[in-house]
């Protein structure tokens, strides 16, 4: 049995025992967390999670390591609520859904295009029925990214080791940084915020797609805001299992391209894990939709030949560029007229 399957089994047993103990007790800190959404005239997707946890604190300047570690650990020690009936409303459309075993929900809607406002349309997620004796109204706003007509292209970007210095290949360092850092102390790669703002150019939408767990959504959202990257949907995954865990990065990319069919895209990632393979497959699956692919070089052994082997099978129709830094992306993108 793999470690992942073992951990997943332990988690499910723990969740089952926790729910038996809770029984029909009224949740003390019922909270609907929205991860945002995106869409167009083709439809809208909204994601989120329902938990029985108080709101988490935000990082403050000068806080100590203990406070940062405590906040990070709390991101993962969630009391999720399964089977919660919800109603999601965006524009003139509403749909009912129910949270899964891990408390996640996903809603797919088809509002009239005239009711969607660019760049952001505001909607709501609310409790839609009885749940363990809760009374009163429980409603949370959700923001949906809608591309404006003047958008020239979209940007799809990885996060770890693409905009955020993480060191995924150095596991010890990555764990230490994740535990002890905050949205205020973690650093972006030099020049990355300015590059992304110029790619966005006010109207071009940016989508951050990562294999990082949803547990880090609040941290990553705060990091993007604090470091002045363009606002955009953060599409992550469940850490251990469930439908949200089975949806790979490639599935997320396909979703974005399907819901924004009028836009070509620029893809940005890194060489540390599987972005080169995923992006090369994306180019094959979506001919004519990808303008350029930029891969930041972060391999411990840059001469292992893995990236070069992946790209050796690709044609010359789409530029596939291995870059050392943000300035190299800027120079190449400028030559293509993207900036």
C-alpha positions as CSV (number, residue, x, y, z in Angstrom):
1,X,0.0,0.0,0.0
2,X,1.4,3.4,-0.9
3,X,2.0,6.1,1.7
4,X,-0.7,8.3,0.1
5,X,-3.3,5.5,0.3
6,X,-2.3,4.8,3.9
7,X,-2.6,8.5,4.9
8,X,-5.9,8.7,3.1
9,X,-7.3,5.7,5.0
10,X,-6.2,7.2,8.3
11,X,-7.8,10.5,7.4
12,X,-11.1,8.9,6.4
13,X,-11.2,6.9,9.6
14,X,-10.5,10.0,11.7
15,X,-13.2,11.9,9.8
16,X,-15.7,9.1,10.4
17,X,-14.9,9.0,14.1
18,X,-15.1,12.8,14.4
19,X,-18.5,12.9,12.7
20,X,-19.9,10.2,15.0
21,X,-18.8,12.2,18.0
22,X,-20.4,15.3,16.6
23,X,-23.7,13.5,15.9
24,X,-26.4,16.0,15.3
25,X,-24.8,18.8,17.3
26,X,-25.1,22.3,15.9
27,X,-21.8,23.3,14.3
28,X,-20.2,26.0,16.6
29,X,-18.3,27.8,13.8
30,X,-20.1,27.0,10.6
31,X,-18.3,28.7,7.8
32,X,-18.7,28.7,4.0
33,X,-15.3,29.3,2.4
34,X,-15.4,30.4,-1.3
35,X,-12.4,29.8,-3.5
36,X,-13.8,32.0,-6.2
37,X,-14.9,31.2,-9.7
38,X,-14.4,32.0,-13.4
39,X,-16.5,31.8,-16.5
40,X,-17.9,33.4,-19.6
41,X,-21.0,33.0,-21.9
42,X,-20.0,29.3,-22.0
43,X,-20.7,28.9,-18.3
44,X,-19.4,29.5,-14.8
45,X,-17.6,27.3,-12.3
46,X,-17.5,28.1,-8.6
47,X,-15.7,26.1,-5.9
48,X,-15.4,26.2,-2.1
49,X,-15.5,24.3,1.1
50,X,-17.7,24.2,4.2
51,X,-16.0,23.8,7.6
52,X,-16.8,24.1,11.3
53,X,-13.8,26.2,12.1
54,X,-13.4,29.9,13.2
55,X,-11.9,32.3,10.6
56,X,-8.2,32.0,10.4
57,X,-5.9,34.9,11.4
58,X,-3.9,36.9,8.8
59,X,-0.2,37.4,9.0
60,X,1.1,40.6,10.6
61,X,4.4,42.3,10.3
62,X,7.0,41.3,12.9
63,X,5.2,38.1,14.1
64,X,7.4,35.3,15.3
65,X,8.0,31.8,13.9
66,X,5.7,30.2,16.4
67,X,2.7,32.3,15.2
68,X,3.5,31.5,11.6
69,X,3.8,27.7,12.3
70,X,0.5,27.7,14.3
71,X,-1.3,29.4,11.4
72,X,0.1,27.0,8.8
73,X,-0.9,24.0,10.9
74,X,-4.4,25.3,11.3
75,X,-4.7,25.4,7.6
76,X,-4.5,21.6,7.6
77,X,-6.4,20.8,10.8
78,X,-9.9,21.4,9.3
79,X,-13.2,20.2,10.7
80,X,-14.9,19.8,7.3
81,X,-18.7,19.3,7.0
82,X,-20.0,16.8,4.4
83,X,-23.6,16.7,3.1
84,X,-24.3,20.5,3.5
85,X,-27.0,21.7,1.1
86,X,-26.0,24.9,-0.7
87,X,-27.4,27.3,-3.3
88,X,-24.9,29.1,-5.5
89,X,-26.1,32.2,-7.4
90,X,-24.2,34.1,-10.1
91,X,-25.8,36.6,-12.4
92,X,-29.4,35.4,-13.1
93,X,-28.6,31.7,-12.5
94,X,-28.8,29.6,-9.4
95,X,-27.9,25.9,-8.8
96,X,-28.2,23.7,-5.7
97,X,-25.3,21.5,-4.7
98,X,-24.1,19.4,-1.7
99,X,-20.7,19.2,-0.1
100,X,-18.7,16.0,-0.5
101,X,-17.1,13.9,2.1
102,X,-14.3,16.4,2.5
103,X,-16.6,19.4,2.7
104,X,-15.8,20.6,-0.9
105,X,-18.4,21.8,-3.3
106,X,-18.4,22.7,-7.0
107,X,-21.2,24.4,-8.9
108,X,-21.6,24.8,-12.7
109,X,-24.0,27.5,-13.8
110,X,-25.2,28.9,-17.1
111,X,-26.2,32.6,-16.4
112,X,-27.2,34.8,-19.3
113,X,-24.1,36.5,-20.6
114,X,-25.7,39.9,-20.2
115,X,-25.8,39.3,-16.4
116,X,-22.0,38.8,-16.2
117,X,-19.9,41.8,-15.6
118,X,-16.2,42.0,-16.5
119,X,-13.7,41.8,-14.9
120,X,-15.5,40.4,-11.8
121,X,-19.0,39.4,-11.2
122,X,-20.2,39.1,-7.6
123,X,-22.4,36.1,-6.6
124,X,-23.4,34.3,-3.4
125,X,-23.2,30.9,-1.8
126,X,-25.8,30.2,0.9
127,X,-27.1,27.4,3.1
128,X,-30.1,26.0,1.2
129,X,-31.7,23.7,3.8
130,X,-31.6,22.2,7.2
131,X,-28.2,21.1,8.5
132,X,-27.7,19.8,12.0
133,X,-30.1,22.3,13.6
134,X,-28.6,25.5,12.1
135,X,-31.0,28.4,12.1
136,X,-30.7,31.8,10.4
137,X,-29.2,32.9,7.1
138,X,-25.7,31.8,6.2
139,X,-24.5,33.5,3.0
140,X,-21.0,34.2,1.7
141,X,-20.1,36.3,-1.3
142,X,-18.1,34.8,-4.3
143,X,-16.2,36.6,-7.0
144,X,-16.2,35.2,-10.5
145,X,-13.5,36.2,-13.1
146,X,-15.0,37.2,-16.4
147,X,-12.7,38.3,-19.3
148,X,-13.5,41.6,-20.9
149,X,-14.1,41.9,-24.6
150,X,-10.8,43.8,-25.0
151,X,-8.7,41.0,-23.5
152,X,-6.1,39.8,-26.1
153,X,-5.1,36.6,-24.4
154,X,-5.1,34.8,-21.1
155,X,-2.3,33.7,-18.8
156,X,-2.1,30.3,-17.1
157,X,0.6,30.1,-14.5
158,X,1.9,27.5,-12.0
159,X,2.8,28.9,-8.5
160,X,5.5,26.9,-6.7
161,X,8.9,27.7,-8.2
162,X,7.3,29.7,-10.9
163,X,6.3,32.8,-9.1
164,X,6.9,31.7,-5.5
165,X,10.3,30.6,-4.4
166,X,9.6,27.1,-2.9
167,X,12.4,24.7,-3.7
168,X,10.0,21.7,-4.3
169,X,12.9,19.5,-5.2
170,X,14.5,20.1,-1.8
171,X,11.8,18.6,0.4
172,X,13.2,19.6,3.7
173,X,13.6,23.2,2.7
174,X,10.1,23.3,1.1
175,X,8.5,22.0,4.3
176,X,10.5,24.4,6.5
177,X,9.5,27.4,4.3
178,X,5.8,26.3,4.2
179,X,5.6,25.9,8.0
180,X,7.5,29.0,9.1
181,X,6.8,31.5,6.3
182,X,3.8,33.7,5.7
183,X,2.3,35.8,2.9
184,X,4.4,38.7,4.2
185,X,7.7,36.9,4.4
186,X,7.7,34.5,1.4
187,X,9.4,36.0,-1.6
188,X,8.5,36.0,-5.3
189,X,11.1,35.5,-8.0
190,X,12.8,38.8,-8.9
191,X,10.8,40.7,-11.5
192,X,7.9,38.3,-11.5
193,X,5.2,40.6,-10.2
194,X,6.1,43.3,-12.7
195,X,6.2,40.8,-15.6
196,X,2.8,39.4,-14.7
197,X,1.2,42.8,-14.4
198,X,2.5,43.7,-17.8
199,X,1.2,40.4,-19.3
200,X,-2.2,41.1,-17.7
201,X,-2.2,44.6,-19.2
202,X,-5.3,45.6,-17.3
203,X,-7.7,43.3,-19.2
204,X,-5.9,39.9,-19.9
205,X,-7.1,37.4,-17.2
206,X,-4.5,35.5,-15.2
207,X,-5.3,32.0,-13.8
208,X,-3.0,30.4,-11.2
209,X,-3.2,26.6,-11.5
210,X,-1.2,24.5,-9.0
211,X,-0.9,21.1,-7.4
212,X,-0.8,22.8,-4.0
213,X,-3.6,21.8,-1.6
214,X,-6.7,23.9,-1.1
215,X,-5.6,24.2,2.5
216,X,-3.1,26.9,1.3
217,X,-5.7,28.9,-0.7
218,X,-5.9,31.7,1.9
219,X,-2.1,31.9,2.1
220,X,-1.6,32.0,-1.6
221,X,-4.3,34.5,-2.2
222,X,-2.7,36.8,0.5
223,X,0.7,36.2,-1.1
224,X,-0.6,37.2,-4.6
225,X,-2.2,40.3,-3.1
226,X,0.7,41.4,-0.9
227,X,3.3,41.0,-3.7
228,X,1.1,42.9,-6.2
229,X,0.5,40.1,-8.7
230,X,-2.6,40.4,-10.8
231,X,-5.7,39.1,-9.2
232,X,-7.0,35.9,-10.6
233,X,-8.6,32.5,-9.7
234,X,-6.5,30.1,-7.7
235,X,-7.3,26.6,-8.9
236,X,-5.7,24.0,-6.5
237,X,-6.5,20.5,-5.4
238,X,-7.5,18.3,-2.5
239,X,-4.4,17.2,-0.6
240,X,-5.3,13.5,-0.2
241,X,-8.5,12.4,-2.1
242,X,-12.0,13.1,-3.2
243,X,-13.1,14.5,-6.6
244,X,-11.0,17.7,-6.0
245,X,-7.9,15.5,-5.5
246,X,-8.4,13.5,-8.7
247,X,-8.7,16.6,-10.9
248,X,-5.2,17.1,-12.2
249,X,-3.5,20.2,-13.3
250,X,-4.2,19.2,-16.9
251,X,-7.9,18.9,-16.2
252,X,-7.9,22.4,-14.6
253,X,-6.2,23.8,-17.7
254,X,-8.7,22.2,-20.0
255,X,-11.5,23.7,-17.9
256,X,-10.1,27.2,-18.3
257,X,-9.6,26.9,-22.0
258,X,-13.2,25.4,-22.5
259,X,-14.8,28.3,-20.5
260,X,-12.8,31.0,-22.3
261,X,-12.9,29.7,-25.9
262,X,-12.3,33.1,-27.5
263,X,-8.9,33.6,-25.9
264,X,-5.5,32.2,-26.8
265,X,-3.2,31.6,-23.8
266,X,0.4,31.9,-22.6
267,X,1.6,29.2,-20.2
268,X,4.2,29.7,-17.5
269,X,5.7,27.0,-15.3
270,X,8.9,25.5,-14.0
271,X,11.2,22.6,-14.8
272,X,11.2,21.2,-11.3
273,X,8.3,18.7,-11.7
274,X,5.9,18.0,-14.5
275,X,5.0,21.4,-16.1
276,X,7.0,20.7,-19.3
277,X,5.1,17.4,-19.9
278,X,1.7,18.9,-19.0
279,X,2.1,22.0,-21.1
280,X,3.4,20.0,-24.1
281,X,0.3,17.8,-23.9
282,X,-1.8,21.0,-23.6
283,X,-0.3,22.3,-26.9
284,X,-1.2,19.0,-28.6
285,X,-4.8,18.9,-27.2
286,X,-5.5,22.5,-28.1
287,X,-4.0,23.4,-31.4
288,X,-4.0,27.1,-32.2
289,X,-4.9,28.1,-28.6
290,X,-1.4,28.4,-27.1
291,X,0.8,31.4,-28.0
292,X,3.9,30.5,-26.0
293,X,5.2,28.3,-23.2
294,X,7.7,29.6,-20.7
295,X,9.5,27.2,-18.3
296,X,11.6,28.6,-15.5
297,X,14.8,26.5,-15.0
298,X,14.9,25.3,-11.4
299,X,16.3,21.8,-11.8
300,X,19.0,20.6,-9.4
301,X,20.6,19.1,-12.5
302,X,19.9,21.3,-15.5
303,X,21.6,18.9,-17.8
304,X,19.4,15.9,-17.1
305,X,17.8,16.3,-20.5
306,X,14.3,15.7,-19.3
307,X,12.8,19.0,-20.6
308,X,14.7,18.9,-23.8
309,X,13.5,15.3,-24.5
310,X,9.8,16.3,-23.9
311,X,10.1,19.2,-26.3
312,X,12.1,17.4,-28.9
313,X,8.8,15.8,-30.1
314,X,7.1,19.2,-30.5
315,X,7.0,21.2,-33.7
316,X,7.9,24.8,-34.2
317,X,4.4,26.2,-34.3
318,X,4.4,27.2,-30.6
319,X,7.5,28.7,-28.9
320,X,8.6,26.5,-26.0
321,X,11.2,28.5,-24.1
322,X,13.4,27.4,-21.2
323,X,14.2,30.6,-19.2
324,X,16.6,31.5,-16.4
325,X,14.6,34.4,-15.0
326,X,11.7,36.8,-15.5
327,X,13.7,39.1,-17.7
328,X,14.3,36.4,-20.2
329,X,10.5,35.9,-20.4
330,X,10.0,39.6,-20.8
331,X,12.5,39.8,-23.7
332,X,10.9,36.9,-25.6
333,X,7.3,38.0,-24.9
334,X,8.2,41.5,-26.1
335,X,9.5,40.0,-29.4
336,X,6.2,38.2,-29.9
337,X,4.2,41.4,-29.2
338,X,2.7,40.1,-26.0
339,X,3.9,43.1,-24.0
